[in-house]
Amino acid sequence: MLKRAVATLLLLLLAPALGPTVGDAQAQAPVKIGVIEPLSGPVAASGNYVRMGAEIARDWINARGGINGRKVELVIEDNKSDPKEAASAAEKLIVRDKVPAIMGAWGSSMTLAAMPKLEEYGVPMVVETSSASSVTKRGNPWVFRISPPSEMEALGLEQYVDKLGVKKADFLAVNTDWGRGAITAFGDMLKKRGVQVGASEFMEQAATDMNAQLTKIKGTGGDTLFLTTAVEQITLVLKQGQEQRLQRKIITTGGSSSPTQLIKQAGAAAEGSYHIVFFMPWFPEAMPDGKLAKAFVEEWNKRGHPFEGLTEGFRGHDGIATIAEAVKLAGKDEPKAIRDALWKVSFTGVNGPIKFDKDGPAGKESGQSKPSIFVVQVRDGKVALPDFLKK
């Protein structure tokens, strides 16, 4: 008995030196968050900017002590700008990496392709970019979107239609769920405002020659062209439109135009164009939380990231911050608990307030936040507020 008592005492004394128990190790295990973005392929620039923003959110959260004392770990997958790859990435993250929540997947077609996997395995996803209405209308209770659907964007622009002088509009959009949805949403809004709607032209995501579409648009006699695609194609369209001497007011939708990048790459062809954006890094003090917006811009610049990526990068920050807030509220990193907690999330991100309302068929609603929406213009080679927005 004496030997056993001595042995027990020695074990107790040695326990701290032997390291944490299994229970302690589990308690300190990182909170994994899956990330699906186009890190290669036609829209890779945007996907990498979102990744950079997500990494800032991770580092800021961890610097503050993590989530309930646990560090955040991002598990990142490349969807290669391809819907099939997005679905595969979602399954890998859920089955192989056991992530309890995901952020993704930039393009609407990619997000829609990944969504069945969320329902199959019961894992929530915060959608940071996609704007097709079907993302939240389809009836997937594991989806929570912080970006505006095209209809919400169109409503945000409606108040400026008269000031912009839009009388007859044409559309040129990428041939994806995002592009098709944008034409429908903005077209419906313009018709309601009494604006004549002309041509609707499409381009494939990897296309580099849009001259045929621009020639058709040139013949409609319209005064405004609504353009929906990623920044790489916007640059090409602006340059090719200039070569064709296309006289149109250009308005880009979707918040993916990166006006600073357009000024660098399209030069004079970008002059006068208008852009719907969801973050104004040129005027961070004008954002809902000016202090947070300014800190994000400073951190982005400190890391040497391209300034033009800020209009996409903020999405990564806000997506990860939203999931982190839900995990904190849930008190654990279990998928269903996080899904339930997302309905209780209420905080301010770089874009503005994030809080979810129900959207979609009864009993299978998705979450939809109401993001802040802004309009900027390229003027004299710089990004500026349009005259009608100046105070």
VEXDREN-951204 format. One record per residue (C-alpha): residue number from 1; x, y, z negated; chain. Coordinates in steps of 0.2 Angstrom, whole numbers. Example, Ala and Ser with C-alpha at 12.3 -4.5 7.8 and 13.67 -1.06 7.14 Angstrom:
# VEXDREN-951204
   seq      c1      c2      c3   mol
     1      62     -22     -39     A
     2      68      -5     -36     A
***
This chain:
# VEXDREN-951204
   seq      c1      c2      c3   mol
     1       0       0       0     A
     2      14      12      -4     A
     3      23       8      12     A
     4       6      12      22     A
     5       4      28      12     A
     6      22      34      16     A
     7      19      30      35     A
     8       3      40      35     A
     9      11      55      27     A
    10      26      54      39     A
    11      14      54      54     A
    12       5      69      47     A
    13      21      78      45     A
    14      27      74      62     A
    15      11      78      71     A
    16      15      96      76     A
    17      32      91      83     A
    18      24      77      93     A
    19      13      90     103     A
    20      -5      93     105     A
    21     -18      79     103     A
    22     -28      73     118     A
    23     -43      84     112     A
    24     -32      99     111     A
    25     -24      96     128     A
    26     -42      95     136     A
    27     -47     111     127     A
    28     -32     120     134     A
    29     -34     112     152     A
    30     -36     126     165     A
    31     -53     131     172     A
    32     -52     125     190     A
    33     -61     136     203     A
    34     -62     130     221     A
    35     -59     142     235     A
    36     -64     139     254     A
    37     -58     152     266     A
    38     -52     153     284     A
    39     -33     154     281     A
    40     -30     149     299     A
    41     -39     151     316     A
    42     -47     166     324     A
    43     -53     175     308     A
    44     -38     170     297     A
    45     -33     188     293     A
    46     -50     191     284     A
    47     -49     174     275     A
    48     -31     177     268     A
    49     -36     195     262     A
    50     -50     187     252     A
    51     -38     174     245     A
    52     -26     189     240     A
    53     -41     197     231     A
    54     -45     181     222     A
    55     -27     179     216     A
    56     -28     196     208     A
    57     -44     192     199     A
    58     -36     175     193     A
    59     -20     185     187     A
    60     -30     198     178     A
    61     -42     186     169     A
    62     -27     175     164     A
    63     -17     191     157     A
    64     -32     195     146     A
    65     -32     177     139     A
    66     -41     167     152     A
    67     -59     161     150     A
    68     -63     157     132     A
    69     -44     154     129     A
    70     -42     144     145     A
    71     -32     149     160     A
    72     -40     150     177     A
    73     -33     139     191     A
    74     -38     142     209     A
    75     -38     126     221     A
    76     -38     134     238     A
    77     -43     125     254     A
    78     -42     131     272     A
    79     -58     129     282     A
    80     -48     134     298     A
    81     -62     145     304     A
    82     -72     129     308     A
    83     -89     124     300     A
    84     -84     105     300     A
    85     -68     109     291     A
    86     -78     119     278     A
    87     -89     105     274     A
    88     -74      93     273     A
    89     -65     106     261     A
    90     -81     107     250     A
    91     -81      88     248     A
    92     -62      87     245     A
    93     -63     101     231     A
    94     -78      92     223     A
    95     -73      74     224     A
    96     -54      75     224     A
    97     -51      90     213     A
    98     -66      90     202     A
    99     -69     108     203     A
   100     -85     114     194     A
   101     -88     129     205     A
   102     -83     135     222     A
   103     -81     152     231     A
   104     -83     153     250     A
   105     -83     151     264     A
   106     -82     168     273     A
   107     -92     165     289     A
   108    -110     161     288     A
   109    -108     146     299     A
   110     -95     139     288     A
   111    -105     142     272     A
   112    -120     134     280     A
   113    -110     119     284     A
   114    -103     117     267     A
   115    -120     120     258     A
   116    -127     102     259     A
   117    -112      96     250     A
   118    -116     108     235     A
   119    -133     100     234     A
   120    -127      82     236     A
   121    -115      83     222     A
   122    -123      97     211     A
   123    -109     110     212     A
   124    -113     129     213     A
   125    -105     141     225     A
   126    -103     160     225     A
   127    -104     166     243     A
   128     -93     181     244     A
   129     -95     186     263     A
   130    -108     177     273     A
   131    -123     188     279     A
   132    -134     176     288     A
   133    -151     177     280     A
   134    -153     158     281     A
   135    -139     156     267     A
   136    -151     160     254     A
   137    -168     157     263     A
   138    -164     138     267     A
   139    -168     133     249     A
   140    -152     128     241     A
   141    -152     131     222     A
   142    -133     129     220     A
   143    -130     145     231     A
   144    -127     162     224     A
   145    -122     176     236     A
   146    -114     193     231     A
   147    -113     199     249     A
   148    -128     208     257     A
   149    -138     198     270     A
   150    -140     207     287     A
   151    -157     213     282     A
   152    -151     221     267     A
   153    -137     230     277     A
   154    -150     235     290     A
   155    -161     243     276     A
   156    -145     252     269     A
   157    -142     260     287     A
   158    -160     264     290     A
   159    -159     280     281     A
   160    -146     286     292     A
   161    -153     281     309     A
   162    -160     299     313     A
   163    -144     307     307     A
   164    -133     296     318     A
   165    -144     301     333     A
   166    -148     283     338     A
   167    -161     283     352     A
   168    -157     267     362     A
   169    -146     253     355     A
   170    -137     238     363     A
   171    -129     224     353     A
   172    -113     214     355     A
   173    -110     200     342     A
   174    -100     185     339     A
   175    -110     169     344     A
   176    -112     162     326     A
   177    -126     162     313     A
   178    -119     179     307     A
   179    -119     187     324     A
   180    -136     181     329     A
   181    -143     185     312     A
   182    -136     203     313     A
   183    -144     206     330     A
   184    -161     201     323     A
   185    -160     211     307     A
   186    -154     227     315     A
   187    -165     225     330     A
   188    -180     223     319     A
   189    -176     238     309     A
   190    -172     249     324     A
   191    -189     245     332     A
   192    -198     249     316     A
   193    -189     266     317     A
   194    -195     268     335     A
   195    -178     266     343     A
   196    -177     257     360     A
   197    -167     241     359     A
   198    -158     236     375     A
   199    -145     222     379     A
   200    -140     208     367     A
   201    -124     201     372     A
   202    -113     187     363     A
   203     -95     182     363     A
   204     -87     166     356     A
   205     -77     167     340     A
   206     -60     164     349     A
   207     -64     175     365     A
   208     -52     188     370     A
   209     -60     195     386     A
   210     -77     204     383     A
   211     -76     214     399     A
   212     -91     205     407     A
   213    -102     208     392     A
   214     -97     226     391     A
   215    -101     229     410     A
   216    -119     223     406     A
   217    -120     235     391     A
   218    -113     249     401     A
   219    -128     248     413     A
   220    -142     249     400     A
   221    -141     268     398     A
   222    -140     266     379     A
   223    -132     278     367     A
   224    -126     266     353     A
   225    -118     249     352     A
   226    -120     239     337     A
   227    -105     227     335     A
   228    -104     212     324     A
   229     -88     201     323     A
   230     -71     200     314     A
   231     -58     214     315     A
   232     -48     205     328     A
   233     -62     205     341     A
   234     -68     222     336     A
   235     -50     229     341     A
   236     -51     220     358     A
   237     -69     226     361     A
   238     -64     244     357     A
   239     -49     244     369     A
   240     -59     235     383     A
   241     -73     248     381     A
   242     -61     262     382     A
   243     -53     255     398     A
   244     -71     253     405     A
   245     -75     271     399     A
   246     -90     265     389     A
   247     -98     280     382     A
   248    -106     274     367     A
   249    -108     277     348     A
   250    -100     262     340     A
   251    -107     255     323     A
   252     -99     239     316     A
   253    -109     228     304     A
   254    -105     215     291     A
   255     -91     225     282     A
   256     -77     216     291     A
   257     -71     229     302     A
   258     -56     235     292     A
   259     -56     253     299     A
   260     -38     256     294     A
   261     -33     241     304     A
   262     -43     247     319     A
   263     -34     264     318     A
   264     -17     255     318     A
   265     -22     242     332     A
   266     -35     251     343     A
   267     -28     269     341     A
   268     -38     282     351     A
   269     -51     268     355     A
   270     -57     268     337     A
   271     -60     287     336     A
   272     -77     292     332     A
   273     -83     274     327     A
   274     -94     271     312     A
   275     -92     256     300     A
   276    -103     248     287     A
   277     -92     244     273     A
   278     -95     237     255     A
   279     -79     244     247     A
   280     -71     261     251     A
   281     -52     260     246     A
   282     -49     277     253     A
   283     -61     285     240     A
   284     -60     273     225     A
   285     -67     286     214     A
   286     -83     286     224     A
   287     -86     268     219     A
   288     -99     263     206     A
   289     -84     259     194     A
   290     -71     271     200     A
   291     -58     266     186     A
   292     -59     247     192     A
   293     -59     251     210     A
   294     -43     262     208     A
   295     -35     249     197     A
   296     -39     236     211     A
   297     -31     247     225     A
   298     -16     250     214     A
   299     -13     232     210     A
   300     -16     227     229     A
   301      -3     240     234     A
   302       9     235     220     A
   303       9     217     227     A
   304      14     223     245     A
   305      -3     218     253     A
   306      -8     227     269     A
   307     -19     242     264     A
   308     -31     237     278     A
   309     -35     221     269     A
   310     -44     229     255     A
   311     -61     230     263     A
   312     -60     211     263     A
   313     -49     208     248     A
   314     -61     215     235     A
   315     -73     201     240     A
   316     -61     188     233     A
   317     -59     198     217     A
   318     -78     199     214     A
   319     -82     181     219     A
   320     -69     174     206     A
   321     -74     187     193     A
   322     -93     181     195     A
   323     -88     163     192     A
   324     -77     167     177     A
   325     -91     177     169     A
   326    -103     162     172     A
   327     -91     150     164     A
   328     -89     162     149     A
   329    -107     163     147     A
   330    -109     144     149     A
   331     -96     140     136     A
   332     -90     126     147     A
   333     -84     122     164     A
   334     -98     110     169     A
   335    -107     113     186     A
   336    -125     113     180     A
   337    -120     124     165     A
   338    -111     136     177     A
   339    -126     136     189     A
   340    -138     140     175     A
   341    -127     154     168     A
   342    -125     162     185     A
   343    -143     167     183     A
   344    -138     177     167     A
   345    -123     185     175     A
   346    -124     205     174     A
   347    -108     215     176     A
   348     -99     227     187     A
   349     -87     222     200     A
   350     -76     231     213     A
   351     -92     233     224     A
   352    -103     237     210     A
   353    -116     229     199     A
   354    -118     210     201     A
   355    -134     202     196     A
   356    -144     188     204     A
   357    -162     189     210     A
   358    -171     173     217     A
   359    -172     171     236     A
   360    -179     157     246     A
   361    -193     144     244     A
   362    -201     142     227     A
   363    -193     129     216     A
   364    -177     129     226     A
   365    -172     147     226     A
   366    -154     153     229     A
   367    -147     168     220     A
   368    -145     185     229     A
   369    -136     200     222     A
   370    -140     218     228     A
   371    -123     225     234     A
   372    -118     243     236     A
   373    -117     248     255     A
   374    -107     262     262     A
   375    -104     270     279     A
   376     -87     278     285     A
   377     -81     285     301     A
   378     -64     285     310     A
   379     -61     304     313     A
   380     -44     312     318     A
   381     -36     295     316     A
   382     -41     294     298     A
   383     -55     286     288     A
   384     -68     299     283     A
   385     -85     300     276     A
   386     -98     305     290     A
   387    -103     323     289     A
   388    -121     318     284     A
   389    -113     310     268     A
   390    -103     324     263     A
   391    -108     333     247     A
***
